[in-house]
Amino acid sequence: MEPVDLEKAFDCYMSDLPRHVPDGVVEVDLNLLQELGLLICDNEDPEEISDSLTQNFFVIESADKLTLFNDKFSIWIAPKMEYETPTTYTLIALNEQEKPNLELVFTTSGVYNHSSLVLRILEKCLEQIEENEEELCRFKED
């Protein structure tokens, strides 16, 4: 993936999110954190999570977003103002032949809108997407 291609994909997706995410944008709340197992107090250091993400991804920082990508995923983390409330959009796409295929979008706002929580949610979402892809591959093989 070239940075220009990633930028084009992001602009395309953000221009009409409802069309590109038919299941809707996931708003992070207490129930979602419970489902993802993020309310359990473990001794995992948020810095370790951040380090593991940056070790596995190339990072492009611009004025309006953070782009992370590798051979498997393209991720955009974009802060926006919605109704005078700071909100972070996180878009996760699987890299396919011609362009990234958008899989999931989640937003964080209010008490849920801080970088360490966004990264922890991102880690969990990536794990789930990888598990789903593995299952789909098994079905295709059968």
KABEL-V225571 format. One record per run of one state. SS is the DSSP state (H for helix, E for strand, C for the rest). FROM is the first residue (numbers start at 0). TO is the last residue. If there is no record, write none. Layout:
ss	from	to
SS	FROM	TO
SS	FROM	TO
This chain:
ss	from	to
C	0	1
H	2	14
C	15	15
H	16	19
C	20	24
E	25	26
C	27	28
H	29	34
C	35	44
H	45	55
C	56	56
E	57	60
C	61	64
E	65	68
C	69	71
E	72	81
C	82	83
E	84	94
C	95	98
E	99	108
H	109	111
C	112	113
H	114	140
C	141	141
